Amino acid sequence: MVTSSAPGKVYLFGEHAVVYGEPAVPCAIERRARVTAERRGDDKLRVNATDLTLDGFTVEYDGDATGTPDVDVAEPLLEEGMGYVNEAVEQARDAADAPDAGFDVTIESAIPLGAGLGSSAAVVIAAIDAATRELGVELDAAEIADRAYRVEYEVQDGQASRADTFCSAMGGAVRVEGDDCRRIEDVPNLPFVVGYDGGSGDTGALVAGVRDLREEYDFAADTVAAIGDVVRRGEQALAAGDLEELGELMDFNHGLLSALGVSSRTLDAMVWAAREGDALGAKLTGAGGGGCIVALDPDDGTETALRYTQGCESVFRAELDTEGVRVEP
Ligand code: PMV
């Protein structure tokens, strides 16, 4: 039996535009998904999932049949979640040349589902690591990232960048531009505060919406390119350790994402509350539509402001996690 864990992430800059080859800078945060894999005597896959951010739920899953949750979890999210685990196990079987290996898999995640914090990538990364190790094979983080990307690509119908999976596998702040992925070294302390509205966005629909807009309107194509400019300026600010400039650029990035139609009333309310709470900057993180915002604030003004914001269900500080995927004792 092997347990591995992998971190979630926030996007400092660049979500959506990264799908069109612009750079993005996601940062791993100290909130992890833990996956335990135990080899079974047969070829079945049985999944037990405890989502630590909602009421616990358990689901049994055999082969292609979707189990029935015993508490109320959004059905599409659950089905999608099982798709990720199924494909992750397929990758482990492939890597270890063990096509008939069956597993009991247990997932415990402290990362809200579908909320822009990379929950699915963290589960997939940890699942591939735990299942391959259980089969006696040790993959390096770059190969796990690559295999996890293939899983996301498959489950999300070809609409996925390498950003989430690379970031979760490697930890720290990373830069992703097309297939070119690398860690950013010597990152300053980034005082992230996350606000969560308790909801989630439909990544596939949001990505498709931006694609249509970009095809129809020049302004949308220009907006995607402008996000790329903000990211490049953000990289300079990060290298210079200039938090004020980083915050200002996060504000610009949020405005551009709003122009592309991927923000929401609660995401905007949380972004504005963070700014009024003296955050250095704030933006939505991930696909948008609902879920989380990330603000930069070394003091407690943002946390206090978000606690009094209608629509904000929870607030937490999220330290940069410099460690990526790892085996748990
Ligand atoms: O909401 P998340 O954490 O799945 O992030 C989606 C980020 C997008 O850029 C919108 C899509 C992608 O695959 O990069």
Residues whose N, C-alpha, C, O or C-beta is under 5 A from the ligand:
A	BS01	PMV	E15 H16 V18 G116 L117 G118 Q159 A160 S161 A163 T203 G286 A287
